Amino acid sequence: MRHPSFTHRLQRKRRIRARISGTAKRPRFTVYRSHTQITAQVIDDVAGKTIVSGSTREAKSKPNKEGAKKLGELIAKKSKEHKISAVVFDRNGYKYHGCIKEVADAAREAGLQF
């Protein structure tokens, strides 16, 4: 049996994904959190392609708030290289606080529009 919080996150994720979809002009910026790292992707759902991806390992940092800031800046920088300035944020069912909020805020400060 799965832990109830895991199941609840998946239910929230399904509700969010029913409303959010990325396009070529405004791709979906999604964040995944695990115990060992935080990963982020910018995805074009129409084409089914990941345009940009990054992780705290790639940013050479730990999966904490400081690492989340570095990851947000890294994703924003890579997105600008691919001429992406506006995205739709997908928190992937996680609550919008802590590391998830830090990734989003750092990406906004680095120039991505949500």
N, C-alpha and C positions, 0 to 999 in steps of 0.2 A: 504494500500500500504506500502511495506517495504521501509526502508531507503536505498537510493542508495548504500551507502558504504557497507551495509550488503550484498546486492545482489552481488556487485563486489567481496567481500571476498569469497562468495560461488562459483563464477565463477573461481577465482584463485585456490580455494581449489580443484575443479573438475579437473582442468588442472594438478595440482601437483599430485593428487592421481592417475591420469591416468598413470603416469610414476613411481611412488614410491609404492613399496609393501614390506612388511616385511616377512622374512622367519624365520625358527627356528635358523639358524646360525646368521642372521643379522636382528633382529626384527625392527619394525618401532617405533620410539620415537616421539610421537605427543604431542603437547601443545595446550591447550584451555584456552582462557582468558575471564573472565566475570568481571562484576563490583565488585563482592564480593570475588572472589578467582581466582587463576590460578591453573589448573590441568594439570598433565602430565601422560602419559601412555606409556608403552613399550608393543607393540602388535605383536603377530605372526599372520599374515594375512592368512597364509596357513591353520593353524589349527583353526583360528577364535577365538583365546584366548588372553586375556589380561594377560601378565606375571607379570608386575609390574605397580603399580599406586601410585600416591601421589598428594597432593594438598598443597597450602599455609596454609590451616587450619590445616592439619596434621603436617606441619612444624612449626606451631604456629607463623605465621607471616602474615603481611598484603600483599595484592596483588599489591606490588610495586617492584622496582628494587631489594631492599634488600631481600624481600620475594622470588623473582624469583631466586636469588642466592642460598638461602637456599633450595628451591625446586629442583634445578639442582643437588646440592650436595646430597640431600636425594634420588633422583631417581638413581643417579650413585651408591650410596652405596647399595641400594636395588638390583640393577642390578648385581652388583658384587656378592652378596649373591646367586643369581640365575645363577652364572657363565656366565653372559653376558658381553662381553667386547667391541663388535662392534655393532653399530646401524645405521639405516638410519633415518635422521632427517626430520620430517614432520612439517613444520611451520603452517599448517592448514589454509593457505590462508592469514595469517597475514604478515605484512611487517617484515623483519628481522632487527629489531631495538628495543630499549627499553627493555621491560620485556622479550620478546621472545629471544632476543640476550643474555640477562643475564642468562636465564635458560640454553641455549646451551653452553655458555662459562663456566659456573660453572660445568656443567656435564663433559665437556672436561677436565677441570682442575682436576676434581676428578677421571679421568681415563677412561671415556668412549671414544671410538674412533668413529668418524663420517665419 
